Amino acid sequence: MCGMGDRLQDAKPFGLTERQVEVLGAVARAKNNREAAASLGLSEATVKRHLANIYERMGVKSRPEAVAAGVRAGLLSPSELWETPGEDGPVELLRRKAGYGSEEFVRQLLANFPNGSVNVFDRDLRYLVAEGRGLEEEGLAPEALVGKTIGDLFPKESADLVGPYYRRAFSGEDVEFELPLGERTYSIAAAPLREEDGQVSTIIAVAQNVTERKRLQAQRERLLVRERGVRAAQEERERISRELHDRVAHTMGVVHQSLQLFEAHRERDPEAAERKLELAKRMAAEAMKDTRDLSQALRASDGTEEGLELEEALSKLLSEFVPPEMTHGLSVEGDEGAVPGEVREQLYLVLREAVRNAVSHSVRAR
């Protein structure tokens, strides 16, 4: 912020007085003369009289021209103009200060709008202003857009998508939506541009190219899904390790104990020895079966098979994991291709856990 002395120094080419510089700044930041007058503690008539003198000394005929000349001369800082109080934000500021971008300094701001465009439409959805670096990405130029409607310029499906949102903006709403356009995706925010009487005859729409952001977001989501899959597989292996200890190790302990008792009873009590031997055989067979089941579970813990669709992967899971003495079936309805790959992977992990629990806790009956 420059001091008042500096502003007076800058004002010499126009011969503005200190009060006129203050009035120019107040008018630049206010919605109307009444608001500017209130901020300075002056009457509206006094502000109008100052403005008439300012216009004459600066060689301009309107407020937008005076503001633009003031910025070029260093009397006003563009950053000051955007720091307006209350609800008077950038959209209203552009509408008020420069007749929808007709002044050079605002035109330069809009022309250099990065990664997108700033557009103003009338009620026919006809371009009144179109500026921004993003236009060039689509092979467009402002002069090719202004005067044409969105229906004249874009495919019907795009125009049909955009139209309802823009009409909501004309009804007074602030709207946001995404527009796929070829290989790019744009995030569009539209808002009404109200006249001083509250009427809405134009809207502003700011478009930002979010293609790269969405690509990175999708990549992050895939990495998160993969990380969750790896974590789920690790948890499954830890579970299998615990079951090997709890089930197989316990069963083998019974086998070992039964064989020891068989040796102890073999001479004195052959019948008891035989019972212990039979128990050892049964428990050894159960341990072998548990080992096979847990081995299948371990193989299944790696997630869906590479290149397999969900239905095929689930069918393979059931055939490998469900023991022969249990009946099972698989029914899939709908279009699997409509489900994103990361969702299919998560669904597979959920169903795999459900199958595992069913096998572990159900009564095994054919």
C-alpha positions as a Python dict, from the first residue, in 0.01 Angstrom:
ca = {
    (1, 'M'): (0, 0, 0),
    (2, 'C'): (149, 332, -95),
    (3, 'G'): (118, 635, 133),
    (4, 'M'): (-97, 936, 56),
    (5, 'G'): (208, 1145, -27),
    (6, 'D'): (313, 885, -280),
    (7, 'R'): (-36, 884, -429),
    (8, 'L'): (-34, 1262, -465),
    (9, 'Q'): (302, 1233, -636),
    (10, 'D'): (155, 976, -875),
    (11, 'A'): (-154, 1192, -926),
    (12, 'K'): (36, 1492, -1069),
    (13, 'P'): (-12, 1386, -1435),
    (14, 'F'): (-387, 1414, -1380),
    (15, 'G'): (-372, 1703, -1135),
    (16, 'L'): (-600, 1521, -889),
    (17, 'T'): (-633, 1652, -537),
    (18, 'E'): (-593, 1443, -225),
    (19, 'R'): (-971, 1429, -180),
    (20, 'Q'): (-1022, 1328, -543),
    (21, 'V'): (-776, 1040, -501),
    (22, 'E'): (-974, 929, -193),
    (23, 'V'): (-1299, 950, -387),
    (24, 'L'): (-1154, 751, -677),
    (25, 'G'): (-1043, 476, -440),
    (26, 'A'): (-1378, 468, -262),
    (27, 'V'): (-1569, 453, -591),
    (28, 'A'): (-1343, 171, -713),
    (29, 'R'): (-1422, -37, -406),
    (30, 'A'): (-1791, 46, -367),
    (31, 'K'): (-2096, -96, -541),
    (32, 'N'): (-2241, 248, -614),
    (33, 'N'): (-2199, 619, -541),
    (34, 'R'): (-2417, 599, -230),
    (35, 'E'): (-2192, 333, -78),
    (36, 'A'): (-1877, 528, -172),
    (37, 'A'): (-2021, 843, -14),
    (38, 'A'): (-2107, 658, 308),
    (39, 'S'): (-1752, 520, 335),
    (40, 'L'): (-1610, 874, 312),
    (41, 'G'): (-1870, 1047, 527),
    (42, 'L'): (-1980, 1261, 230),
    (43, 'S'): (-2312, 1316, 56),
    (44, 'E'): (-2385, 1130, -266),
    (45, 'A'): (-2411, 1464, -449),
    (46, 'T'): (-2060, 1558, -334),
    (47, 'V'): (-1919, 1229, -462),
    (48, 'K'): (-2089, 1282, -799),
    (49, 'R'): (-1940, 1632, -820),
    (50, 'H'): (-1592, 1496, -742),
    (51, 'L'): (-1638, 1223, -1004),
    (52, 'A'): (-1728, 1480, -1271),
    (53, 'N'): (-1404, 1668, -1195),
    (54, 'I'): (-1204, 1342, -1188),
    (55, 'Y'): (-1341, 1238, -1528),
    (56, 'E'): (-1251, 1575, -1675),
    (57, 'R'): (-896, 1576, -1535),
    (58, 'M'): (-828, 1211, -1630),
    (59, 'G'): (-984, 1250, -1976),
    (60, 'V'): (-1235, 966, -1926),
    (61, 'K'): (-1613, 937, -1942),
    (62, 'S'): (-1704, 656, -1704),
    (63, 'R'): (-1622, 495, -1373),
    (64, 'P'): (-1462, 185, -1534),
    (65, 'E'): (-1237, 405, -1747),
    (66, 'A'): (-1139, 612, -1442),
    (67, 'V'): (-1060, 296, -1240),
    (68, 'A'): (-854, 150, -1525),
    (69, 'A'): (-663, 479, -1568),
    (70, 'G'): (-609, 496, -1192),
    (71, 'V'): (-459, 148, -1188),
    (72, 'R'): (-231, 225, -1483),
    (73, 'A'): (-110, 545, -1312),
    (74, 'G'): (-44, 368, -983),
    (75, 'L'): (-322, 547, -797),
    (76, 'L'): (-503, 220, -733),
    (77, 'S'): (-360, -125, -671),
    (78, 'P'): (-542, -414, -843),
    (79, 'S'): (-508, -611, -518),
    (80, 'E'): (-697, -335, -334),
    (81, 'L'): (-988, -369, -572),
    (82, 'W'): (-1033, -737, -490),
    (83, 'E'): (-1034, -678, -115),
    (84, 'T'): (-1393, -556, -104),
    (85, 'P'): (-1600, -601, 210),
    (86, 'G'): (-1914, -807, 263),
    (87, 'E'): (-2056, -1002, -29),
    (88, 'D'): (-1898, -784, -296),
    (89, 'G'): (-1665, -1052, -434),
    (90, 'P'): (-1470, -1093, -758),
    (91, 'V'): (-1773, -1171, -975),
    (92, 'E'): (-1959, -854, -876),
    (93, 'L'): (-1636, -654, -892),
    (94, 'L'): (-1566, -751, -1253),
    (95, 'R'): (-1924, -681, -1349),
    (96, 'R'): (-1920, -336, -1187),
    (97, 'K'): (-1567, -214, -1255),
    (98, 'A'): (-1524, -299, -1618),
    (99, 'G'): (-1851, -362, -1796),
    (100, 'Y'): (-1795, -737, -1800),
    (101, 'G'): (-1428, -708, -1879),
    (102, 'S'): (-1419, -434, -2142),
    (103, 'E'): (-1144, -233, -1973),
    (104, 'E'): (-789, -315, -2067),
    (105, 'F'): (-655, -399, -1724),
    (106, 'V'): (-939, -642, -1651),
    (107, 'R'): (-914, -785, -2001),
    (108, 'Q'): (-550, -863, -1935),
    (109, 'L'): (-639, -1028, -1605),
    (110, 'L'): (-902, -1242, -1774),
    (111, 'A'): (-692, -1319, -2082),
    (112, 'N'): (-424, -1460, -1855),
    (113, 'F'): (-662, -1658, -1637),
    (114, 'P'): (-464, -1981, -1589),
    (115, 'N'): (-578, -2332, -1674),
    (116, 'G'): (-930, -2231, -1771),
    (117, 'S'): (-1154, -1946, -1879),
    (118, 'V'): (-1390, -1676, -1753),
    (119, 'N'): (-1712, -1639, -1951),
    (120, 'V'): (-2020, -1417, -1939),
    (121, 'F'): (-2352, -1526, -2096),
    (122, 'D'): (-2683, -1361, -2173),
    (123, 'R'): (-3018, -1534, -2129),
    (124, 'D'): (-2985, -1701, -2470),
    (125, 'L'): (-2665, -1860, -2336),
    (126, 'R'): (-2476, -1646, -2583),
    (127, 'Y'): (-2116, -1554, -2505),
    (128, 'L'): (-2068, -1187, -2416),
    (129, 'V'): (-1716, -1237, -2279),
    (130, 'A'): (-1480, -1533, -2319),
    (131, 'E'): (-1124, -1504, -2191),
    (132, 'G'): (-853, -1726, -2044),
    (133, 'R'): (-560, -1944, -2137),
    (134, 'G'): (-776, -2255, -2128),
    (135, 'L'): (-952, -2153, -2449),
    (136, 'E'): (-638, -2214, -2650),
    (137, 'E'): (-618, -2570, -2512),
    (138, 'E'): (-951, -2640, -2681),
    (139, 'G'): (-843, -2467, -3003),
    (140, 'L'): (-1075, -2172, -2935),
    (141, 'A'): (-1028, -1796, -2946),
    (142, 'P'): (-1241, -1527, -2776),
    (143, 'E'): (-1346, -1374, -3106),
    (144, 'A'): (-1472, -1715, -3223),
    (145, 'L'): (-1698, -1747, -2917),
    (146, 'V'): (-1840, -1401, -2850),
    (147, 'G'): (-2183, -1364, -3012),
    (148, 'K'): (-2242, -1739, -3040),
    (149, 'T'): (-2446, -1967, -2815),
    (150, 'I'): (-2320, -2283, -2648),
    (151, 'G'): (-2545, -2476, -2886),
    (152, 'D'): (-2367, -2319, -3183),
    (153, 'L'): (-2023, -2421, -3057),
    (154, 'F'): (-2036, -2747, -2866),
    (155, 'P'): (-2174, -3098, -2917),
    (156, 'K'): (-2539, -3141, -2828),
    (157, 'E'): (-2467, -3364, -2528),
    (158, 'S'): (-2235, -3098, -2383),
    (159, 'A'): (-2483, -2817, -2443),
    (160, 'D'): (-2764, -3026, -2293),
    (161, 'L'): (-2553, -3089, -1983),
    (162, 'V'): (-2453, -2724, -1935),
    (163, 'G'): (-2787, -2558, -2014),
    (164, 'P'): (-2985, -2654, -1701),
    (165, 'Y'): (-2704, -2540, -1470),
    (166, 'Y'): (-2675, -2202, -1642),
    (167, 'R'): (-3053, -2152, -1625),
    (168, 'R'): (-3037, -2218, -1252),
    (169, 'A'): (-2774, -1942, -1232),
    (170, 'F'): (-3017, -1708, -1410),
    (171, 'S'): (-3270, -1800, -1140),
    (172, 'G'): (-3029, -1667, -879),
    (173, 'E'): (-2838, -1982, -777),
    (174, 'D'): (-2463, -2035, -753),
    (175, 'V'): (-2397, -2369, -926),
    (176, 'E'): (-2099, -2596, -973),
    (177, 'F'): (-2064, -2898, -1201),
    (178, 'E'): (-1813, -3091, -1410),
    (179, 'L'): (-1811, -3093, -1789),
    (180, 'P'): (-1626, -3368, -1982),
    (181, 'L'): (-1505, -3222, -2310),
    (182, 'G'): (-1307, -3460, -2526),
    (183, 'E'): (-1014, -3592, -2326),
    (184, 'R'): (-1042, -3311, -2069),
    (185, 'T'): (-1269, -3245, -1775),
    (186, 'Y'): (-1364, -2894, -1661),
    (187, 'S'): (-1501, -2785, -1327),
    (188, 'I'): (-1743, -2498, -1387),
    (189, 'A'): (-1876, -2254, -1130),
    (190, 'A'): (-2154, -2023, -1249),
    (191, 'A'): (-2322, -1734, -1066),
    (192, 'P'): (-2575, -1460, -1146),
    (193, 'L'): (-2455, -1105, -1220),
    (194, 'R'): (-2714, -884, -1056),
    (195, 'E'): (-2784, -529, -1169),
    (196, 'E'): (-2830, -258, -908),
    (197, 'D'): (-3207, -320, -919),
    (198, 'G'): (-3148, -690, -844),
    (199, 'Q'): (-3236, -815, -1191),
    (200, 'V'): (-3024, -1090, -1353),
    (201, 'S'): (-2971, -1049, -1725),
    (202, 'T'): (-2626, -1210, -1741),
    (203, 'I'): (-2429, -1477, -1560),
    (204, 'I'): (-2059, -1547, -1518),
    (205, 'A'): (-1913, -1896, -1557),
    (206, 'V'): (-1557, -1976, -1451),
    (207, 'A'): (-1417, -2298, -1599),
    (208, 'Q'): (-1106, -2472, -1467),
    (209, 'N'): (-933, -2765, -1634),
    (210, 'V'): (-929, -3035, -1367),
    (211, 'T'): (-818, -3323, -1590),
    (212, 'E'): (-476, -3359, -1431),
    (213, 'R'): (-617, -3316, -1083),
    (214, 'K'): (-872, -3590, -1144),
    (215, 'R'): (-604, -3816, -1292),
    (216, 'L'): (-388, -3770, -983),
    (217, 'Q'): (-690, -3820, -758),
    (218, 'A'): (-779, -4145, -937),
    (219, 'Q'): (-417, -4254, -911),
    (220, 'R'): (-417, -4181, -537),
    (221, 'E'): (-741, -4376, -496),
    (222, 'R'): (-593, -4672, -684),
    (223, 'L'): (-284, -4661, -463),
    (224, 'L'): (-503, -4646, -153),
    (225, 'V'): (-707, -4942, -275),
    (226, 'R'): (-389, -5133, -350),
    (227, 'E'): (-252, -5044, -8),
    (228, 'R'): (-574, -5161, 155),
    (229, 'G'): (-552, -5482, -47),
    (230, 'V'): (-194, -5543, 63),
    (231, 'R'): (-290, -5470, 422),
    (232, 'A'): (-589, -5704, 400),
    (233, 'A'): (-369, -5978, 253),
    (234, 'Q'): (-117, -5929, 533),
    (235, 'E'): (-392, -5948, 794),
    (236, 'E'): (-518, -6266, 628),
    (237, 'R'): (-172, -6422, 644),
    (238, 'E'): (-145, -6328, 1011),
    (239, 'R'): (-485, -6489, 1072),
    (240, 'I'): (-375, -6803, 895),
    (241, 'S'): (-57, -6807, 1100),
    (242, 'R'): (-263, -6787, 1420),
    (243, 'E'): (-491, -7066, 1301),
    (244, 'L'): (-191, -7283, 1216),
    (245, 'H'): (-77, -7236, 1573),
    (246, 'D'): (-418, -7269, 1735),
    (247, 'R'): (-563, -7552, 1527),
    (248, 'V'): (-286, -7750, 1364),
    (249, 'A'): (-32, -7719, 1644),
    (250, 'H'): (-297, -7818, 1901),
    (251, 'T'): (-409, -8113, 1690),
    (252, 'M'): (-52, -8232, 1641),
    (253, 'G'): (-3, -8200, 2015),
    (254, 'V'): (-295, -8442, 2066),
    (255, 'V'): (-137, -8676, 1808),
    (256, 'H'): (195, -8667, 1991),
    (257, 'Q'): (29, -8730, 2329),
    (258, 'S'): (-182, -9018, 2190),
    (259, 'L'): (127, -9187, 2045),
    (260, 'Q'): (304, -9156, 2378),
    (261, 'L'): (4, -9315, 2555),
    (262, 'F'): (-5, -9586, 2289),
    (263, 'E'): (355, -9676, 2377),
    (264, 'A'): (277, -9669, 2747),
    (265, 'H'): (-33, -9897, 2718),
    (266, 'R'): (87, -10130, 2441),
    (267, 'E'): (217, -10402, 2677),
    (268, 'R'): (-19, -10364, 2974),
    (269, 'D'): (-349, -10267, 2803),
    (270, 'P'): (-358, -10341, 2429),
    (271, 'E'): (-720, -10218, 2394),
    (272, 'A'): (-641, -9880, 2547),
    (273, 'A'): (-330, -9861, 2333),
    (274, 'E'): (-535, -9933, 2021),
    (275, 'R'): (-781, -9655, 2111),
    (276, 'K'): (-497, -9409, 2151),
    (277, 'L'): (-351, -9514, 1816),
    (278, 'E'): (-687, -9463, 1642),
    (279, 'L'): (-718, -9120, 1804),
    (280, 'A'): (-370, -9030, 1683),
    (281, 'K'): (-464, -9135, 1328),
    (282, 'R'): (-786, -8929, 1331),
    (283, 'M'): (-615, -8624, 1468),
    (284, 'A'): (-329, -8656, 1220),
    (285, 'A'): (-582, -8670, 934),
    (286, 'E'): (-762, -8364, 1076),
    (287, 'A'): (-432, -8178, 1100),
    (288, 'M'): (-353, -8261, 738),
    (289, 'K'): (-697, -8141, 628),
    (290, 'D'): (-662, -7818, 829),
    (291, 'T'): (-321, -7764, 672),
    (292, 'R'): (-466, -7808, 321),
    (293, 'D'): (-755, -7570, 396),
    (294, 'L'): (-525, -7305, 540),
    (295, 'S'): (-290, -7342, 243),
    (296, 'Q'): (-583, -7274, 9),
    (297, 'A'): (-677, -6974, 220),
    (298, 'L'): (-321, -6848, 195),
    (299, 'R'): (-329, -6871, -184),
    (300, 'A'): (-664, -6691, -190),
    (301, 'S'): (-532, -6411, 32),
    (302, 'D'): (-342, -6253, -259),
    (303, 'G'): (-662, -6095, -400),
    (304, 'T'): (-818, -6144, -740),
    (305, 'E'): (-623, -6337, -1000),
    (306, 'E'): (-449, -6126, -1263),
    (307, 'G'): (-670, -6080, -1566),
    (308, 'L'): (-979, -6243, -1410),
    (309, 'E'): (-1315, -6071, -1394),
    (310, 'L'): (-1488, -6061, -1056),
    (311, 'E'): (-1730, -6347, -1131),
    (312, 'E'): (-1449, -6568, -1259),
    (313, 'A'): (-1227, -6483, -961),
    (314, 'L'): (-1508, -6561, -714),
    (315, 'S'): (-1581, -6890, -887),
    (316, 'K'): (-1214, -6982, -859),
    (317, 'L'): (-1214, -6880, -493),
    (318, 'L'): (-1513, -7101, -413),
    (319, 'S'): (-1370, -7402, -594),
    (320, 'E'): (-1040, -7375, -408),
    (321, 'F'): (-1159, -7264, -64),
    (322, 'V'): (-1490, -7441, 1),
    (323, 'P'): (-1441, -7808, 103),
    (324, 'P'): (-1615, -8078, -103),
    (325, 'E'): (-1857, -8167, 177),
    (326, 'M'): (-2009, -7816, 165),
    (327, 'T'): (-2250, -7711, -109),
    (328, 'H'): (-2214, -7367, -266),
    (329, 'G'): (-2334, -7162, -561),
    (330, 'L'): (-2258, -6832, -735),
    (331, 'S'): (-2503, -6597, -904),
    (332, 'V'): (-2402, -6261, -1056),
    (333, 'E'): (-2646, -6008, -1203),
    (334, 'G'): (-2587, -5674, -1373),
    (335, 'D'): (-2306, -5527, -1579),
    (336, 'E'): (-1975, -5587, -1402),
    (337, 'G'): (-1802, -5350, -1646),
    (338, 'A'): (-1991, -5058, -1493),
    (339, 'V'): (-1815, -5112, -1159),
    (340, 'P'): (-1471, -4942, -1126),
    (341, 'G'): (-1176, -5179, -1090),
    (342, 'E'): (-1085, -5057, -741),
    (343, 'V'): (-1445, -5118, -625),
    (344, 'R'): (-1440, -5470, -772),
    (345, 'E'): (-1120, -5542, -582),
    (346, 'Q'): (-1270, -5423, -254),
    (347, 'L'): (-1586, -5624, -321),
    (348, 'Y'): (-1377, -5932, -385),
    (349, 'L'): (-1196, -5888, -52),
    (350, 'V'): (-1528, -5849, 134),
    (351, 'L'): (-1680, -6158, -31),
    (352, 'R'): (-1362, -6357, 29),
    (353, 'E'): (-1386, -6281, 400),
    (354, 'A'): (-1755, -6377, 399),
    (355, 'V'): (-1675, -6712, 234),
    (356, 'R'): (-1394, -6773, 483),
    (357, 'N'): (-1624, -6706, 778),
    (358, 'A'): (-1896, -6926, 633),
    (359, 'V'): (-1654, -7215, 588),
    (360, 'S'): (-1501, -7167, 933),
    (361, 'H'): (-1822, -7139, 1133),
    (362, 'S'): (-2095, -7324, 944),
    (363, 'V'): (-2205, -7676, 1022),
    (364, 'R'): (-2037, -7883, 756),
    (365, 'A'): (-2305, -8080, 581),
    (366, 'R'): (-2333, -8194, 228),
}
